[in-house]
Amino acid sequence: MLPAFTYARATSVADAVRRLAAPGARLHAGGTDLLGCLHDGVFAAGTVVSVSRMKELRGIAPIAGGGLRIGALATHAEIAADKGIAASYRALAEAATSVGSPQLRNRGTIGGNLCQRPRCWYFRGEFHCLRKGGDMCYALGGENENHAILGGGACVVVHPSDTAPALVALGARVRIAGPGGTRVVPLESFFVGPDKTVTKENILERNEIVTEVLLPPAEPGLRSTYRKVRARGAWDFSLAGVAVALLARDGRVERARVAFSGVAPVPWRSQEVERAITGKALTPDVVGAAAEAGVKGAQPLEKNGYKVPLLRGVIAETLLSMA
């Protein structure tokens, strides 16, 4: 059952920031991750600060001068159904469609999806692991078939978001509100790996919140896609996935951004794949070389070596689909 906590409904972003400064305060949006963490004892909450009814955090709308604003409370279902996103930012629409179940897509928010905690069974279970402030990562010598093959180090969780790699590939930014006002950061810089800190997944301080996602103008000819492989055909997290956004002219890739899901503690930007395809046509040989480049730095654990050929395959399949 859920532990006891005080519930407060914030009336504005400033009010939410003020309330989150209290010890033990936790932010509530859609609640699909927060309530699970509280139920499982991953962390406690003295106060749950809800922003779920704040209209200023909702909506999907064009930005003056180009681009798109997505409020942090926009649900995955809303993003997947938005015709403008489907037309100009297809990878994001595909990623939102692949999240969880219909019930979760109708409740879960884009802000919450970016900020969710890892799904590692040791972190979610009754283990005082490194990420909870303990002194060891149990997955390193334990059941690690779903864990990281890139960027792991001391902690080998994988970031569970599908929308994050799509947004990284699309060059998105996020606006963060805090006691000192607001700041906008590239989404790629929003996430932090275990080499920087092992107890958190992003740069948010305790009393900061994500208020909106900002997408740059979609250049004419920009194409993007997101593909993930999972244990079940639906309702499951990525074992290995890839988001690609590219601009091609005269049959050659002029510019590309590539990000992986399911294989690293952060949405993993692969500049190796980007370099392998930029300036070239997506022929089978080029795609094969790019797929090899994408897994070159992989360091599989005892039980997740299958992710290396799986990632290689999904890179190749995704790029060939865009050829």
N, C-alpha and C positions, 0 to 999 in steps of 0.2 A: 504494500500500500504506500501511498505518497506520505512523506513526512509533513509535519505541521509547518506552515509558513504564513506570513502576512501577505495579503494581496492588495496591490495598489494599482489603480488605473491612471496612467499619466494623461494629462490634458494637452500637452504640447511636447515638442522635442526638448525644449529647455527644461520642462518639468521632469521628463524622463531622465535626462542627464543628471539633474539635481538628486533625484531619488536613487539613482544607481551608485551614488557616492557612498551610500550607507553600507556598512560591513555586511557581507553575505547577500547583497542584492543581486538578483538575476533578471535578465530581460526576457519578456514573453512576447512573442509575435504570433506565429501559427501554433507553436507549442509542440510540434511533432517530434522535436529532438529534446527540448527542455524537459518535458514531462517524463519521457523515457529515462533520461539521466537521473532525475529526482527519484523516480520509482526504483531504479536499480542501485541507488546509492552511489553513483559516480561522483556526485558532489551534493552539497546541501544548499539550501536557500533560506535565509532569514526573511527576506521579502522578495516576492515576485512582482516585478514592475511591468505591467502590460501596456503595450502600445498598439494592440490589435484593432482598436477602433479609430485610430488617428488618420483622418482623411489626407493630411498633408504627406503621409508616407505611402499613399496609394497612387495608382494610375500609371499608364504607359502613354507617353506623348512625345511628339517631335520637339527638338530643341531649336530655338531660333538660330539660323545660320547653318543648320544641319546636325544630324545625329539624333539620338533618341534617349529620353529619360525614362527609366523604369524605377518606380517607387519601391522601396525595400519591402513593402507589404504586398506587392504584386505576387499572385500565386503562380505556381507552375502551370496550372490549367489556363490562366489568363494569358501567360506568355506563349504557351503552345498554340492558343487559338488566335493570337493577334496576327492579322494579315500583313501588317507592315514588317513585323519581325520575320515572318515566314518568307517574305519576298526579298528582304535585304540582309537579314542576319540568320540564314537558315540553320546554321550550326546551333544557335541558341534555341530555336524552336525544336529541333530534334533532341537536344539535350533535355529540355524541359519535358518533352513527351516521354522520355525514357526514365524519368524519376519515379521510383516507387510504384504505388498503385493509384487508381483513379481517386480514391479517398484522400491519399496523401497529397496528390497533385492539386486537389481542390482546397486543401488546408495549408500545406507547406508554402512558405514564402521564399522569394529569391534571396532576401537578406539572411534569413535563417539557414538557407542551403549553403551559402558562402561561409557562414560562421559555425556550422555544426561541428560537434566533437567527433573524434575518430571512432570507428566501429570495431576496433581491435577487441577481441573477446577477453583479453586480460585487462585492458583498460575499463571495459564495461562490466567486468566480473569482480569477484571478491579478491582482487590482488592489489597490493599497494605497490604499483609499478612505478617506473621512473617518471612517467608523465603525470602521475598523481602525487609526486613528491617523494617517491621511494628511492631505492638505491639500485634497481636493476630493471632491465627490459626482459620480461619472461618469454617473449616471443623469440628472442635470439636463439635460445636453445630449446624452444618448445614447439607448439603447434603453429607453424608460420606459413602455411600454404597460401594464405590470402594477403601476405604482407609485402613490404616494399622490396623492389630490386634496384631502385635508383634512389640516391640521396638519403639512405637510411641512417647509417652511423649508429649512434647510441640507442636510438629508438626507431623501430621499423614499421610504424603505423603507415597506412595509406590514407590520403585525403579522400573522403567519401563522396565529394560533390561531382555531379555530372555537369552542372551549369558552369562551374568555375573554369574548367579547361576550355570550354567553348568561348566564354567571355575573355579569357586570356588570349586565345587565338584571334579574337575580334578586336583586341586592343582596348578593352573596356577600362574605365576608371570607376572608383567608388568615392562617394562623398561621406565623410565621417564627421559627426557632430560630437563635441565635447565641451568641457567647461570653458575652454579658451576660444570657442567659436567653431567654425567648420574648416575642414581641409579636404583636398581632393588628391587621391593617390592612384597611380596605375594599379590595376588589380593584381598584376604580377608581383608588385612590391607589397601587397597587402598580406600575403602569406609568409610565414617563417618556418624554416625547417629545424630539425633537432640540432643542427650545427650552431644555431643562434640561441635557441631556447627550447627546452624539452618539455615544458609544462603548458605551452599554449601553441596555437596554430596560426595566429595572426597578430597584427600589430595593435589591435584594440587594447586600450587601457580599460580599467574596471568601469569607469563612468563615461565611456564613449560608445556610440552606436552608429551603425551604417544606416544612412537615410535614403540613399538612392544609388543606382547604377547608371553610368553615363556611357553610351556607345558613340563612337566617332561617326561622322558621315560615311555612309557606304559608297565607296567609289564605284563609278560605272564599270561593270565587268567583274566586280568582286564576287567570288563564289566561296561558300563555306559549307562544311558538313561535320557531323559528329557521329562516330561509330563506337560502340562499346560491346565487349563480350562479357557475358555473365553466366553464372552457373545455371540459372533458370532463364527461360525466355522472357520473363517479365518479373516485375516487383523485386528486383535484386540489384545489388551494388556491382560496380564494374570490377572485373578481374584485370582487364586491360582495355584501354580505350584511347582514341585519338581524335582530337579536333583539329581541323585544317581550315585556314582561311587564306585564299591566294588570289592574286591578280595575274592573269595571263594575257599576253599580247603576241599576236602572230605565232601562236602555237607554242610559246615558251613562257615559263613562269617568270614573271617580272619581280614579284614580291610575294613572300609567304610567311605565315606564322603558324606554328604547330605546337600543340600542347597535349600531354598524355593524362589519362585518368587511371586510377586503380593500381599504379605501380610505384608511387612515391609519396612521401609525407606532405607534399604540396602539389598543386596542379603543375605538372612538370613541363616547362618550356623546352623544346628540343631545337636548339639552334643548329645541331648537327644535321637533322633532317632538312631544315630550312636551307642550309648551305648546299646540301647535296642536290636540291632540286632547283634552286634559283638560277635563272639564265638558261634553263634546259627544258626540252620537251619531256613530258611524262611518259617516256617509253618504258617497256618492261625492264630494260637494263638499268635505266636511271632510277626507277622505282625500287628495284632490288637493292641497288647500292644505298639508296636512302634508308630503306628498312634496316639494312645492316648497320648503318651509321647510327640509327636511333637506339639500338641495343648495345652498342659497343662498350659503353661504360657500366653495363648492368652487373650487379653483384648479387646473384640469387642466394637465398638461404637454403637450408637442407631440404625443405619440402616445397619450395615454390620455384624450382628451376623451370617448370613448365611455362612460367610467365614470359621467359625470354623468347621462345619461338612463337608464343601466342601474341606478344606485342609486335614482333617482327611481322607476323602475318596480318595483323589488323592495320599496321602502317601501310603495308603493300596493298592490301585490299582497298583501303580508303583512298590512297593516291591514284590507283588504277581506275577507281570509280569516277575520278575527277578528270581523267586524261581526255 
